[in-house]
Amino acid sequence: AVEGSQVSLDIGECSCANVCDCALAVYLYEDKLYTYNKQGESKVYEGDEIASVLKNNKIICHDVKSLLKDYDFECIFDVMLAGYVLSPSDNSYELDRLAISYVNTVFDDYNGAKIIFSLYEEMLKRLTEDKTLNILNEIEIPLAYVLSSMEKEGFRVDTSGINEYSEYLTSVAEAC
């Protein structure tokens, strides 16, 4: 909901008028988790701390689906998916391109979380203005969770059905 310049999102227990007051931007690089928040606090976590930080915070990230391969957490904003919603015809949603396009910044791995937070603020504003924030929150982010789960768990394949269809195609090809 937009109220003046405040943006309010339902993100569970967080009751902030502006979600970025309690959210944590994260960037995983060289087995370290770089974080940044609205208060300008940057921290670096390693090892077992990474899973705990992700699990116990509302997360702003780039490419939630890839992070879900190794961690369980709640993503409230994904700048890669936001880039797709804002400009679906682009051919790349990599951080370096998004940083130049949306916040006129050259991406630096050691400031990745800070840049992700800047992207979040700018993209949230644009998604709200375009009235497309619901596409990100209700379609794209939930879909990333489903796809990640499918990649982890796999899915059943009817091998006998595939074999039967293969035999059918072979017979059709031979008849021609």
N, C-alpha and C positions, 0 to 999 in steps of 0.2 A: 504494500500500500504506500502511496506517495502522499506525504503531508508536508507541504512547503518544500524545504530542502532535505528533510529527513526521509530515509528509506527504511521501512520496517518489514522484516521478513520473519516468518515463523520458523525458528530453528530449534525447536524443542525447549529446553530449560532456559535458554538465554532470553532474558527479558529486556535487552538493550533496545532503545529506540532505533539505534542504528547498528545493524549486525556487525559492522567492522569493529565496534568497541570490544567485542568479546571473541572475535575470530582470530585464528592464527594462520598466516601465510607460511607455506612450507615449500622447501626445495631440497630434494635428495640428490647429493652429489658426492662421489667418491666415498660411499658408505657413511656419510655424515648427513644429518638432517639440519638444514639451516632454517631458522624460523624468524618471523618478523611480525609485530603487531602494530596496532594503530598508535600506541604510545611511543613507537619508535624503538622498542626493545628488540634487539637481535640476539639470538642464542644459537649455539651449535650443540647437537646431541649426537651421541655415538652408541653403538651396540644395542643393548636391551632398552635403553632409554627411548630409542626411536619409536618402538611400538607403543610404549606408554604415552608418549607425547601425542602421537596420532590418535590413540584411543580416547584420550581424556580432553580433547579440544574440538571445537568446531573448526574444520579445516578448509582453507582456500589453497588450491593447488593448480598444477598444470598436469593434465593427463591422469585423471583419477583412476581410470581402468588399469593403467600400468602399475600404479601404486598398490591397487587392490590385489595384485598377484602375491604380494608378500605381507600386506598389512590389512587389518580390519579397522576401519575408522568411518567417521561421518564427514563426508564432503558437502559443504554448503555452497561451494562455488568452484568451478573448474574453468580457468582462463582459456584453455584449449577449446573446450566445448562452447564457451561464450564466444570465442572468435568465430567458430563455425556458425553459430546462430546469427551473429552480426553480419557475417559475410560468407555465406555458404558456397560461393563459387571460387573462393581462394583455393590455391593448390597446396598450401602449407599453413599449419597452425603451430609451428615451432616457436619456442620462446624468443629467439633472436628476432624473428620477423614480427611477432606480436608486439615486442617491446618498441621496435622502431615505428610500427604503424599506429599504435595507440597511445604511447607515452613518450615518443621521440627520444628513446634511450637506447644505448648500445647495451646488449645483454652481457652480463658478467656473472659467471658461475658463483662467485663468492658473495655476490649481492642478489642472488637469484630470488630469495624469499622476499626481499624488499621490492624488487621489480614486480614480482607476482602480486604483491599487495597493491602496488601502484596500478597495475593492469586491472585488478579487481575493482578498485575505486572508479576508474574511467569506464570500464566495460559495464559495471553495474548501472552507472549513470546513463549510458547509451541504451542498454537493454530496457531500462525503465522508461526512457523517453520514447523508444520505439514500441513500447508495450509488448515486448517479446521475452521478458524475464520469466514468464510462466513456461515458455517453451524449454528454457534451460532447466528450470526447477522441476517441472512436471513430466518432461519427456527425456531430455538428453542425459541428465545426471542419473535418474533411475535406470535408464536403458544401459548406461555404462556399468552399473552394478549387476544387471542381468547378464550382460555379455561377459563380464569378468567371471561370474559364477559358472556360466556355461563353459568357459575356457578352463576353469579349474576342475570342474566335475565331469566335463565331457557330456556326451549324449549318446543314447543307444542308436545303433544302426541295424536295420533289418537286413542282415547279410543274405538270408535266403531269398528275400524279395529282390535284392540287388542281383544275385546270381540268376534268378529266373528272368529278370529283365534283360540281363546280359545275354542269356541264351536266346531270348526272343529277338533282340537286336541282331545277333549273329545269324539267326535263321532268316530274318528279313534281308540282311545284307547279302547272304548267299543266294537268295531267291532272285535278286536283281541281276 
